[in-house]
Amino acid sequence: MAKVRDRNRIPAIMRQIKRMNERKAVVGVFDDAPNLVRIAQMNEFGVDQPMTAEMRKRMFALAKEYGAPTDRIPKEGERFRVPERSFLRAGADESEDQVRQEAPREVAKMMAGEQDAYETLMEIGKVVQRRIIDKVSRGDGFEPLDPFTVAITGESRPLIGKRGVFETTQGIRVRVVRR
C-alpha cells in the first residue's frame, strides 16, 4: 500500500505573509546619492525663489564652462524658476493598474514557495520603477527645458542629462524597507 505524504506549507506561507506585512517596497531616488536627490527634488516639486548674487555667479560660471547662453539668467532679486516636472508621483500613479495586475502573480509565486516576501515586494516595486523610467524616457507631459539647461546638460529631454540617470535603474531604484 502506498503512503501519501502531505507537505504542510501553511506555516511557511504564514511566515512569509507576516514578513511581507512588516515591509514595504519604496521606489525613488535615495539619500546615498545626494546630488541626484537635489536634482530630483527640484524637478519633482519645481523651484521658485529669488535669485541671489551667489546663485547668479555660479550660473554665469556654468554658462562660461559650457558655452551656454546667459541672456535668460535672472538678475539678482528676480525669480529663479524651475517648473514642476513630477516624474516620481505621476509615474507611480500611472503604474497603479499594472501593480494591480502583477501583485497577485507575485504573491502566488511566494505562496508556491518560488520566492520569499522580500523578492515579492522587490518584483512589485520594479513594476513601478519601470513605469517611472518609461515616463522619463518618453518625456511625457514635461515642460521643455530652458536653452541654458540644454547647453549645460547636452540633452533637450527633461530629467535626462548627460548620464541619463533618471531613465535608468541607477537613478530610480527600488528598496524593501521595514514599515
MARMAR-975968 format. One line per 3 residues: number of its first residue (from 1); their letters; for each residue x, y, z of N, C-alpha, C, CB. Coordinates in pm, 1 decimal, m for minus. Atoms other than C-alpha are relative to their C-alpha. Glycine has a CB too. Example, Ala and Ser with C-alpha at 12.3 -4.5 7.8 and 13.67 -1.06 7.14 Angstrom:
BEGIN
1 = AS = 89.0 m119.0 0.0 1230.0 m450.0 780.0 90.0 120.0 0.0 m99.2 2.7 124.6; m82.0 m119.0 m6.0 1367.0 m106.0 714.0 m77.0 109.0 73.0 41.4 46.2 m141.5
***
This chain:
BEGIN
1 = MAK = 83.2 m117.1 0.0 0.0 0.0 0.0 89.0 125.2 0.0 m95.4 m1.2 121.4; m77.9 m122.7 11.8 136.5 340.3 m98.8 m37.6 97.2 111.2 m21.5 65.0 m137.8; 24.2 m100.8 m103.5 176.0 607.9 165.9 m7.2 137.9 m65.8 112.0 m3.8 109.6
4 = VRD = 12.2 m137.4 47.4 65.7 962.0 99.3 69.6 89.7 100.9 m150.1 41.6 m19.3; m70.0 m94.5 m87.7 295.9 1224.0 238.4 m51.2 140.5 m28.6 154.9 m7.8 m20.1; 54.1 m134.9 13.0 140.5 1557.9 297.6 105.4 99.8 46.7 m132.1 15.9 81.9
7 = RNR = m95.3 m104.1 m36.0 365.1 1861.7 298.5 m78.4 124.4 39.0 99.1 30.0 m117.3; 74.7 m114.4 m49.5 212.8 2132.4 511.8 82.8 127.0 m18.4 m38.4 m19.7 148.6; m70.9 m124.2 28.4 331.2 2463.1 361.9 m62.6 118.9 72.4 2.0 25.8 m149.9
10 = IPA = 71.5 m111.1 m64.3 87.9 2670.6 567.5 88.3 76.7 98.7 m123.4 m52.6 72.3; m84.4 m79.7 m91.6 337.2 2762.9 846.2 102.6 87.6 m74.9 73.9 m93.6 97.1; m97.3 m78.9 76.9 596.9 2875.7 588.8 m69.1 116.0 m70.9 73.2 m89.1 m102.8
13 = IMR = 75.2 m106.1 67.8 336.9 3073.4 395.4 m37.6 108.9 100.1 m127.2 m57.4 m68.1; 38.7 m97.9 m101.8 215.7 3241.3 714.6 119.8 85.7 42.3 m60.0 m71.3 122.7; m122.1 m76.7 m33.4 575.6 3341.7 799.4 30.1 102.5 m109.8 122.1 m95.8 18.9
16 = QIK = m28.2 m92.1 110.7 620.5 3496.1 452.7 m102.0 113.4 m3.4 m0.2 m75.4 m134.3; 103.2 m104.7 m3.8 288.8 3681.9 480.0 30.6 97.8 112.7 m141.5 m61.9 18.7; m36.4 m87.0 m112.3 395.6 3816.6 820.2 117.5 89.4 m37.9 34.7 m83.8 125.0
19 = RMN = m116.9 m78.7 42.7 732.9 3925.7 677.0 m41.3 106.6 m101.6 108.9 m92.4 m60.8; 43.5 m95.1 103.0 560.8 4089.4 381.3 m76.1 116.4 62.9 m88.3 m70.6 m105.1; 76.8 m105.5 m66.6 326.1 4282.9 610.2 87.3 93.0 83.5 m106.1 m61.6 88.1
22 = ERK = m91.5 m82.7 m79.3 624.5 4414.9 808.7 87.7 88.8 m87.4 87.6 m88.2 87.2; m87.7 m72.2 92.1 791.9 4559.9 498.8 m80.6 69.3 m108.0 101.5 m94.8 m63.2; 61.2 m64.6 115.3 718.7 4780.2 201.9 107.0 26.0 m104.4 m70.9 131.8 40.5
25 = AVV = m90.2 m35.7 109.7 873.5 4848.6 m136.0 m5.2 151.6 m16.0 m39.5 m73.4 m134.4; m11.1 m144.0 18.8 995.0 5205.5 m182.2 74.7 22.5 m130.8 73.3 69.3 121.3; m59.5 m28.5 130.2 1073.3 5340.4 m529.6 33.2 147.8 m5.1 m95.4 m40.3 m117.0
28 = GVF = m35.4 m140.7 10.8 1264.4 5661.4 m585.6 148.5 24.0 m12.2 m51.6 73.8 117.4; m139.2 m43.5 m1.2 1592.9 5848.4 m556.4 36.9 10.6 147.5 21.7 138.2 m78.3; m29.6 13.8 m142.4 1768.6 5781.3 m226.8 118.0 85.7 45.3 27.8 m144.4 32.2
31 = DDA = m97.3 m89.8 m63.1 1990.5 5975.8 14.6 146.5 m35.5 m24.7 m24.1 2.4 146.0; m139.9 34.2 25.7 2305.1 5784.4 m79.1 50.8 63.1 m129.9 16.8 m151.8 m5.9; m38.2 m75.9 119.4 2306.7 5993.6 m399.4 m53.0 142.8 16.4 m56.2 m67.2 m131.9
34 = PNL = 56.6 m130.3 m35.2 2259.1 6345.5 m256.9 m14.6 96.8 m116.9 84.3 63.2 104.2; 12.9 m89.8 114.2 2321.1 6528.4 m585.1 m123.1 m36.3 m83.5 126.9 m5.0 m86.8; 119.3 43.6 73.0 2055.8 6318.8 m759.5 m127.1 35.2 76.3 5.5 m150.8 m26.1
37 = VRI = 116.5 m35.7 m82.0 1815.9 6377.0 m469.4 m33.4 146.8 m21.6 26.5 m28.5 151.0; 21.3 m144.6 18.6 1861.0 6753.3 m509.8 m61.8 27.9 m137.0 133.9 77.4 14.9; 52.1 m20.4 135.1 1801.2 6739.4 m886.7 m141.5 m55.9 m11.5 92.3 m66.1 m104.4
40 = AQM = 133.8 61.0 4.3 1504.7 6503.4 m846.8 m100.8 87.5 72.4 2.1 m141.0 62.4; 89.9 m84.2 m78.7 1351.7 6725.0 m579.0 m34.2 128.7 m75.1 63.2 33.2 136.1; 24.5 m122.8 75.7 1392.2 7039.0 m791.7 m98.7 m25.7 m113.1 131.8 56.2 m56.2
43 = NEF = 89.8 30.0 111.2 1218.4 6871.2 m1084.4 m136.4 m48.5 47.4 62.5 m104.0 m90.3; 127.0 55.6 m48.9 953.5 6683.8 m887.0 m93.3 109.1 51.6 26.1 m102.1 110.8; 82.9 m102.4 m63.3 831.6 6990.1 m697.1 16.0 138.6 m60.1 31.1 6.3 144.9
46 = GVD = m25.4 m130.7 58.1 973.4 7278.5 m901.2 76.3 89.7 96.7 m130.8 65.8 m40.6; m73.8 m99.0 m79.7 1169.1 7579.4 m776.0 m53.8 136.8 m38.8 156.8 m9.4 m23.7; 38.5 m138.7 24.4 1055.2 7937.0 m742.7 54.1 80.9 117.2 m157.3 16.4 m15.3
49 = QPM = m65.9 m73.5 m107.8 1289.0 8155.2 m539.5 73.6 119.9 m57.2 97.5 m91.3 77.8; m75.5 m116.0 48.6 1469.3 8487.7 m559.8 143.3 m39.5 m36.3 1.2 111.9 106.2; m138.0 24.2 43.1 1799.5 8481.0 m745.4 92.8 79.0 91.7 21.2 40.5 m150.7
52 = TAE = m98.6 m66.1 m85.5 2086.8 8555.0 m508.8 123.9 32.1 m83.0 37.0 m89.2 122.7; m123.9 m35.3 69.4 2419.5 8705.8 m607.3 87.1 m124.8 m19.2 77.6 108.8 79.0; m81.8 121.9 7.0 2593.1 8374.4 m531.1 m51.9 m96.3 m107.5 2.1 m70.5 136.9
55 = MRK = 58.7 87.8 102.2 2349.7 8172.6 m746.1 29.2 54.0 m140.2 m152.9 m13.7 21.4; m24.1 m62.2 131.5 2388.3 8417.6 m1034.9 145.4 m18.0 m41.3 m36.1 150.7 2.9; m142.9 18.3 27.1 2766.6 8396.9 m1007.3 27.7 m144.1 m45.5 84.1 34.1 126.3
58 = RMF = m18.4 141.0 37.7 2750.5 8013.0 m1020.9 m57.0 m28.8 m137.7 m65.7 m91.9 103.0; 60.9 22.1 131.4 2518.1 8020.9 m1319.8 85.5 58.5 m112.0 m139.9 61.1 m4.2; m88.8 m58.5 101.1 2749.8 8253.6 m1510.1 124.7 m86.4 m19.4 40.4 143.3 40.2
61 = ALA = m116.7 88.7 10.4 3042.9 8023.6 m1430.6 m35.1 m125.2 m80.8 50.9 m39.8 141.1; 45.0 116.3 77.1 2846.0 7724.1 m1562.5 m18.5 36.3 m146.9 m131.4 m55.6 57.6; 21.6 m44.7 137.9 2747.1 7920.3 m1871.9 132.4 14.1 m73.1 m76.1 133.4 m2.5
64 = KEY = m131.9 m17.4 62.5 3108.7 8008.3 m1941.5 64.4 m135.8 m28.2 92.4 85.2 90.7; m60.1 133.0 14.3 3225.0 7649.4 m1886.3 m62.2 m79.7 m114.7 m14.4 m77.7 129.9; 69.5 81.2 99.6 2961.5 7500.4 m2119.5 m40.3 77.3 m125.6 m121.9 m60.6 61.8
67 = GAP = 38.8 m80.4 115.9 2917.0 7786.3 m2368.5 m150.6 19.7 m7.7 49.7 m65.0 m128.0; 145.5 m14.7 m6.3 2556.9 7828.1 m2254.4 m39.5 146.7 m11.4 m54.9 m59.8 130.6; 45.5 m139.3 9.3 2350.3 8140.9 m2325.1 m24.4 58.4 139.2 m128.9 9.4 m84.9
70 = TDR = 16.2 m65.1 m130.5 2341.0 8391.8 m2039.9 m114.2 100.9 2.1 128.5 69.0 39.3; 103.0 m103.8 8.4 2062.7 8620.1 m2160.9 m125.4 m31.9 81.2 m38.3 21.4 m143.7; 121.1 36.1 m74.9 1792.4 8425.6 m1971.9 27.0 m23.9 148.2 m62.6 m124.0 m60.1
73 = IPK = m30.3 14.4 m142.1 1974.0 8406.1 m1636.8 m63.9 117.8 73.8 155.4 m5.9 25.4; 66.0 m110.9 m71.9 1758.8 8605.9 m1392.6 101.4 88.5 71.3 m101.1 m54.9 101.9; m84.1 m95.0 m72.5 1910.4 8915.3 m1240.4 m21.9 m19.3 150.2 m31.7 147.3 m42.6
76 = EGE = 10.8 10.6 m145.9 1973.2 8933.1 m867.6 m131.7 62.6 45.9 121.1 69.3 70.1; 129.8 m46.5 m50.2 1638.9 8969.0 m686.3 m117.8 m46.2 m83.6 m1.0 149.1 7.0; 108.4 54.3 82.3 1437.1 8833.4 m980.6 m26.3 m144.9 40.5 35.0 9.4 m151.9
79 = RFR = 37.6 136.4 m34.8 1264.5 8494.2 m956.2 77.0 m99.9 m87.3 m152.7 m20.0 m16.2; m62.8 114.3 67.6 1460.4 8181.2 m1045.4 m104.0 m111.7 3.1 138.1 m44.4 70.0; 108.8 97.0 5.7 1209.9 7921.8 m1165.3 39.8 m124.3 m77.4 m123.0 62.5 m62.7
82 = VPE = m7.2 129.0 67.4 1230.4 7553.4 m1248.3 m141.4 m55.8 9.1 109.2 m98.1 65.5; 137.4 48.0 m7.0 887.6 7416.5 m1345.2 m9.5 m137.6 64.6 m60.5 m4.2 m138.5; 24.0 132.7 m57.7 739.7 7118.7 m1163.1 m9.0 m101.7 m113.4 m130.7 m1.6 86.8
85 = RSF = 2.5 111.0 95.8 806.7 6801.1 m1359.5 m13.8 m128.5 81.5 130.4 m2.5 m91.5; 22.7 114.1 m88.2 650.9 6531.9 m1143.6 17.1 m129.8 m76.9 m140.1 6.7 63.2; m23.6 128.5 65.5 804.7 6210.1 m1267.6 m20.0 m114.1 97.5 140.7 m5.5 m59.3
88 = LRA = 17.0 106.4 m98.7 802.3 6007.7 m944.0 m147.7 m19.4 35.2 80.9 31.5 126.7; 141.2 11.6 m38.4 448.6 6083.7 m827.7 m86.9 m38.6 m119.2 m49.9 131.7 60.4; 82.1 28.8 117.8 299.9 6084.4 m1177.5 27.5 m140.6 m52.3 26.2 103.5 m110.4
91 = GAD = m34.2 135.5 45.8 487.9 5768.2 m1278.1 m57.6 m107.2 91.2 151.1 m16.1 m8.5; 57.6 95.9 m95.5 377.3 5589.5 m961.8 m151.0 m7.9 m17.8 34.5 39.8 145.6; 145.2 m0.7 21.0 17.9 5696.8 m1017.0 m37.8 m77.1 m126.2 m52.1 144.0 m9.0
94 = ESE = 28.5 67.6 126.9 29.3 5570.2 m1375.2 23.7 m150.8 6.7 85.1 59.5 m110.0; m30.8 143.1 m9.3 158.5 5230.0 m1261.1 m104.5 m77.5 79.4 136.1 m19.5 63.3; 97.1 63.7 m89.5 m143.4 5156.9 m1039.4 m66.5 m123.4 m63.4 m106.9 101.0 40.0
97 = DQV = 65.9 114.3 65.0 m321.8 4929.5 m1291.1 96.5 m115.9 m19.9 m58.9 41.9 m135.0; m100.5 105.9 18.8 m2.2 4739.1 m1368.7 30.4 m70.3 131.0 129.1 57.9 m59.1; m25.9 59.6 m132.0 66.9 4684.1 m998.6 m116.7 m90.4 37.8 21.3 110.5 108.7
100 = RQE = 118.9 79.3 m31.6 m289.5 4562.0 m953.3 m0.1 m132.4 m78.0 m128.0 80.6 m31.5; m8.0 123.1 80.6 m226.8 4305.5 m1231.5 114.7 m90.0 44.1 16.6 34.8 m147.7; m120.5 78.1 m30.9 124.1 4197.4 m1128.5 4.5 m52.3 143.0 121.7 83.6 m25.1
103 = APR = m10.3 38.4 m141.8 86.4 4181.6 m749.1 m55.9 m139.5 27.6 m72.9 101.4 86.5; 49.6 135.6 m28.0 m137.3 3871.8 m741.4 90.6 m110.3 m56.4 m139.8 m15.9 m57.1; m93.4 98.9 58.0 104.6 3686.0 m972.0 122.5 m17.9 88.2 43.6 42.7 m141.5
106 = EVA = m119.1 7.6 m84.9 398.9 3772.6 m749.1 m32.6 m65.2 134.4 59.0 140.2 22.3; 40.7 61.6 m126.9 211.3 3678.8 m432.1 m22.6 m150.2 m19.8 m129.0 67.7 55.3; 20.2 143.4 28.6 111.8 3347.1 m595.4 133.9 m73.6 m4.4 m75.3 m18.9 m134.5
109 = KMM = m134.2 61.1 2.3 483.7 3275.9 m657.3 51.6 m18.4 142.8 99.5 87.8 m82.5; m42.2 11.1 m140.0 550.2 3344.9 m289.9 m75.1 m115.2 68.2 m24.9 134.0 75.8; 80.5 106.3 m60.7 265.8 3113.5 m185.8 46.0 m138.0 m47.3 m148.9 20.2 m33.2
112 = AGE = m48.3 127.4 53.6 410.6 2839.5 m408.5 142.2 m30.3 46.3 m5.6 1.5 m152.6; m136.0 21.4 m48.8 750.0 2881.0 m242.1 107.9 31.5 m101.6 15.1 m140.3 44.3; m96.6 m34.0 105.0 918.9 3013.3 m558.3 83.5 122.5 34.6 m72.2 23.6 m130.8
115 = QDA = m74.3 m118.0 m44.8 1024.5 3339.4 m391.0 m49.2 36.6 139.4 m17.5 120.5 m99.8; 38.0 m39.1 m136.0 1019.5 3494.8 m46.6 m66.2 138.5 m0.9 124.1 m0.1 93.5; 70.1 m128.0 m12.8 848.1 3810.7 82.3 82.8 114.9 m56.8 m33.7 27.4 146.7
118 = YET = m88.1 m105.2 50.8 1149.0 4030.6 3.1 m3.0 2.4 m153.0 144.7 m21.1 50.8; m1.1 7.8 147.2 1165.7 3909.6 m358.6 m135.0 41.5 m58.3 35.5 m143.1 m46.3; 133.8 m36.3 46.4 789.4 3950.9 m395.7 m16.7 151.5 m0.3 m108.0 m65.5 88.5
121 = LME = 10.8 m145.5 m7.1 799.1 4312.9 m280.1 92.8 67.7 m101.4 32.4 48.7 141.8; m92.6 m56.5 99.7 1104.1 4382.9 m499.8 m61.3 m5.8 m139.7 135.0 m75.9 1.8; 58.8 14.6 133.5 924.3 4250.0 m808.4 m117.0 96.2 m19.5 m46.8 m144.6 m22.3
124 = IGK = 111.1 m95.3 9.0 616.5 4460.0 m734.5 55.0 141.9 m11.4 m93.9 m12.4 123.4; m64.4 m131.4 9.2 840.4 4765.0 m678.8 59.8 25.1 m136.9 107.7 12.8 105.3; m60.1 m14.6 133.4 1012.2 4700.1 m1012.2 m103.2 38.3 m105.7 69.2 m129.7 m40.8
127 = VVQ = 106.8 m41.6 91.8 676.9 4742.6 m1188.3 m10.9 152.2 2.1 m136.7 m65.8 38.9; 7.9 m145.4 m15.1 658.2 5097.9 m1051.6 126.7 65.0 m55.9 m20.0 38.9 149.1; m127.7 m52.1 48.1 1027.7 5157.5 m1123.2 1.7 7.8 m153.2 115.9 m88.1 50.2
130 = RRI = 1.4 1.8 147.5 987.4 5056.4 m1490.3 m93.1 106.5 m55.3 m42.5 m138.0 m52.2; 97.1 m99.7 48.3 683.7 5281.9 m1529.4 57.0 141.6 11.6 m132.6 m10.4 79.4; m60.5 m132.4 m18.7 869.8 5584.0 m1388.5 110.3 21.7 m103.2 56.6 15.2 144.0
133 = IDK = m108.9 m11.7 98.2 1174.5 5517.5 m1607.5 m56.4 19.6 m140.5 90.7 m125.5 3.9; 63.0 m16.2 132.2 949.4 5480.4 m1914.3 m54.0 141.2 m18.0 m113.6 m102.2 m18.5; 54.9 m136.2 7.4 779.9 5810.9 m1834.0 111.3 101.3 m25.6 m75.4 35.6 130.3
136 = VSR = m112.7 m90.9 19.9 1114.9 5989.5 m1808.5 56.0 m15.1 m141.7 110.6 m26.7 104.9; m55.1 25.1 133.6 1242.9 5826.7 m2129.8 m86.9 60.2 m109.5 15.5 m149.6 m23.3; 92.0 m55.5 100.3 931.6 5932.6 m2322.8 m9.3 151.6 10.0 m139.1 m61.3 16.0
139 = GDG = 12.7 m144.0 m20.4 930.3 6282.0 m2173.0 m144.1 47.2 3.2 73.6 73.3 m107.5; 143.9 m30.8 0.1 551.2 6270.2 m2135.4 m37.3 119.4 86.6 m77.2 m119.5 46.6; 62.1 m108.3 m73.4 394.2 6598.0 m2038.3 91.5 91.2 78.4 m95.3 m55.5 90.1
142 = FEP = m90.9 m87.0 m73.3 705.2 6773.6 m1911.6 18.4 131.0 m74.4 135.2 m68.7 21.9; m28.1 m129.4 60.2 759.4 7142.1 m1971.0 141.4 m2.8 m59.3 m14.8 114.8 105.0; m132.9 4.1 63.6 1053.7 7194.2 m2211.4 107.7 65.1 86.4 m4.8 69.4 m135.9
145 = LDP = m113.7 m55.8 m73.4 1397.9 7272.6 m2076.1 37.7 136.0 m55.9 120.4 m94.9 m5.9; m53.8 m129.3 38.3 1543.5 7619.3 m2083.1 124.7 m23.1 m85.0 32.4 87.1 125.5; m121.3 16.7 82.3 1817.1 7665.0 m2350.0 129.1 m4.6 82.8 9.4 113.6 m100.9
148 = FTV = m115.2 3.1 m90.3 2063.7 7729.1 m2065.4 23.0 m142.3 50.4 m20.9 97.0 119.1; m8.6 137.4 m51.1 1987.9 7383.9 m1920.5 41.3 m95.7 m110.5 m134.6 m44.1 60.5; m35.1 86.4 114.1 2009.4 7219.6 m2264.4 149.4 11.6 m28.9 m83.1 38.2 m126.7
151 = AIT = m143.0 m19.9 27.5 2354.8 7373.3 m2318.7 87.0 m67.2 105.4 32.7 149.2 m6.6; m80.1 57.5 m108.6 2480.6 7253.0 m1980.0 m9.5 m152.3 2.7 m44.9 56.9 134.4; 19.1 145.0 m11.5 2330.9 6903.1 m1985.2 27.8 m74.3 m130.4 m141.1 m29.6 45.3
154 = GES = m19.2 66.2 128.7 2369.3 6832.6 m2355.9 m121.5 m82.4 m40.8 122.8 m88.7 5.0; 121.1 78.3 27.4 2013.7 6695.2 m2361.0 m120.9 92.2 3.0 m16.9 m115.7 103.0; 118.8 m85.9 4.5 1684.4 6857.2 m2457.8 m120.6 m63.2 68.3 m34.9 32.4 m143.7
157 = RPL = 111.4 64.9 m70.3 1460.6 6599.5 m2285.7 15.6 23.2 150.2 m5.3 m153.3 m32.2; m8.6 m22.0 m144.6 1379.7 6691.6 m1923.5 35.8 m127.9 75.1 m131.8 55.1 52.5; m36.9 106.7 m93.1 1531.7 6470.7 m1649.2 99.4 m99.9 m56.3 m122.1 m72.7 42.8
160 = IGK = m93.8 95.8 58.7 1783.1 6301.2 m1879.2 143.4 39.6 30.4 m20.9 m10.0 m151.6; m137.5 m41.5 m25.1 2112.6 6491.2 m1876.4 100.5 m85.7 m73.6 29.1 m3.8 147.0; m108.3 68.3 71.7 2448.0 6361.9 m1995.0 6.4 m148.3 32.8 133.1 64.7 32.6
163 = RGV = m13.5 140.0 m40.8 2439.4 6037.6 m1796.5 m132.6 m74.8 m3.4 58.7 m7.8 139.1; 129.3 66.0 8.6 2065.9 5965.0 m1827.8 m41.7 m73.4 125.6 1.2 m94.5 m112.0; 21.4 75.0 m123.8 2039.1 5869.1 m1461.0 m146.6 m20.0 37.1 69.0 69.4 111.8
166 = FET = 139.8 19.2 m36.4 1663.4 5917.3 m1429.3 m72.6 m92.1 m97.1 m70.5 133.4 6.3; 61.7 96.3 91.2 1595.5 5688.2 m1723.9 67.9 m136.9 14.5 9.2 50.1 m146.9; m65.8 128.4 m26.5 1797.0 5402.0 m1569.8 m27.4 m43.5 143.5 152.6 9.8 m25.3
169 = TQG = 17.4 51.5 m135.8 1786.3 5183.0 m1262.6 108.6 50.8 94.0 m0.2 m152.3 m1.0; m99.1 m57.3 m90.8 2093.7 5363.3 m1127.6 m52.5 128.8 64.0 131.6 27.8 m74.9; 58.3 m120.8 m57.0 1884.3 5676.4 m1067.7 m129.0 m27.8 73.4 m24.2 101.6 m107.5
172 = IRV = 127.4 38.1 m60.9 1538.9 5537.1 m996.9 16.1 m142.8 49.8 m120.8 12.7 m102.0; m28.0 132.6 m57.3 1579.0 5244.8 m757.9 m115.0 m50.0 86.7 128.3 4.3 82.7; 99.2 64.6 m85.5 1373.1 5001.7 m552.6 71.8 m49.5 125.5 m72.7 m118.3 m74.9
175 = RVV = m50.3 54.5 m127.8 1433.0 4921.3 m185.6 m117.1 m61.6 75.1 69.9 111.7 87.1; 97.8 57.7 m91.6 1246.9 4696.0 52.6 45.4 37.4 139.2 m13.4 m156.5 m17.1; m33.3 m50.0 m133.6 1238.4 4851.0 398.7 m107.8 m41.7 100.1 15.7 154.2 m1.6
178 = RR = 99.2 27.2 m104.7 1066.7 4787.8 730.2 m100.5 113.0 3.4 67.4 m17.3 138.9; 106.5 m101.5 m12.6 736.7 4968.9 776.6 21.3 84.0 122.7 m138.3 m65.5 5.6
***
